[in-house]
Amino acid sequence: MTIFEIIIIAAGLAMDASAVCLAAAAAGFAKDARAKFRLSFHFGLFQFLMPVLGWFLGISFVSHFKAFDHWIAFFLLAFVGIRMIRQGMDKASVIPKKDPSRGMTMIMLSVATSIDALAVGLSLAMLDVNIWYPSIMIGVITTGMSLLAIKAGTKLGTMFGKRMEIFGGIVLILIGSRILYSHLIS
């Protein structure tokens, strides 16, 4: 596997995490350096760990996991997205109730956006590719793209305010729906 192929795979896997970071920052959840670090670091970490986990699970588990991985991703993203939409529509709420850069929400988002990376790890195991270099590249590229998305999302949030939280929730639901749809039609 060439470096170019690894970079293309890594960029493709980073798209969902970047979209979530863009939406979270636009909704006003990534204002300080710690929140930006938590989001980008955790997305990068999970994108690194999932291919490694997929690699170690091996080929025997592919058929069992493949049957429902898209449903897990869809429900996790839809759950968080619906919560963001509800918070965005709540006129009384000025301060967001749940920060997606903290706690279980961040873990759920990290898992949901990295399930495809687990499948990549399983695929790399079948191709007999050493997992460490591709996994490191996937994690680093995801972290970098997430940071760029947070920067862009922060500017959008300043311009559009609370409406961006509703938009962010819709984006999460659409990402989950795309994951579900792509697995159901294949």
DACOR-V147457 format. One record per residue. RES is the residue in one letter. OMEGA is omega in whole degrees, -180 to 180 (* if undefined). D_FIRST is the distance of its C-alpha to the first C-alpha in whole Angstrom. Layout:
RES&OMEGA&D_FIRST  RES&OMEGA&D_FIRST
This chain:
M&-177&0  T&178&4  I&179&7  F&178&8  E&179&6  I&179&7  I&179&11  I&178&11  I&-179&11  A&179&13  A&178&15  G&179&16  L&-177&16  A&-175&19  M&-179&21  D&180&23  A&179&24  S&179&25  A&178&27  V&178&29  C&177&29  L&-179&31  A&-180&33  A&179&34  A&179&35  A&179&37  A&176&39  G&-177&40  F&-177&38  A&-176&36  K&-177&39  D&-176&39  A&-180&36  R&180&36  A&178&35  K&179&32  F&-179&31  R&-179&31  L&-175&29  S&-179&26  F&-177&26  H&176&26  F&177&24  G&180&21  L&-180&22  F&177&22  Q&175&19  F&-174&17  L&-175&19  M&176&19  P&178&15  V&178&16  L&178&19  G&179&17  W&-177&15  F&178&19  L&175&21  G&-173&19  I&-176&19  S&-177&23  F&-175&23  V&-175&21  S&-180&24  H&-176&27  F&-177&25  K&-177&23  A&-175&27  F&-178&28  D&-179&25  H&178&26  W&178&30  I&180&29  A&-179&28  F&-176&30  F&178&33  L&-179&32  L&179&31  A&179&35  F&-180&37  V&179&36  G&179&36  I&177&40  R&179&41  M&179&40  I&180&42  R&178&45  Q&180&45  G&180&44  M&-179&47  D&-177&49  K&-178&52  A&-176&53  S&176&50  V&179&49  I&180&47  P&-178&44  K&-177&45  K&180&41  D&-179&39  P&177&35  S&-179&34  R&168&36  G&-175&36  M&178&35  T&179&35  M&179&32  I&179&30  M&179&31  L&180&29  S&179&26  V&-176&26  A&-177&26  T&-178&24  S&179&21  I&177&21  D&179&19  A&175&16  L&179&18  A&177&16  V&177&13  G&177&13  L&179&15  S&179&12  L&176&9  A&179&12  M&-180&13  L&-180&9  D&178&10  V&174&7  N&-170&9  I&-169&11  W&-178&13  Y&177&10  P&-179&9  S&178&13  I&179&14  M&179&13  I&180&14  G&-179&17  V&-180&18  I&177&17  T&179&19  T&-180&22  G&180&22  M&178&22  S&178&25  L&177&27  L&180&27  A&178&28  I&179&31  K&179&32  A&-179&32  G&178&34  T&178&36  K&179&38  L&-180&38  G&178&40  T&-178&42  M&-170&43  F&175&43  G&-173&44  K&178&44  R&180&43  M&176&40  E&176&40  I&178&41  F&179&38  G&177&35  G&178&37  I&179&36  V&180&33  L&179&32  I&178&33  L&177&32  I&178&28  G&179&29  S&178&30  R&178&27  I&180&25  L&-178&28  Y&-178&28  S&178&25  H&-179&25  L&-179&28  I&-178&28  S&*&24
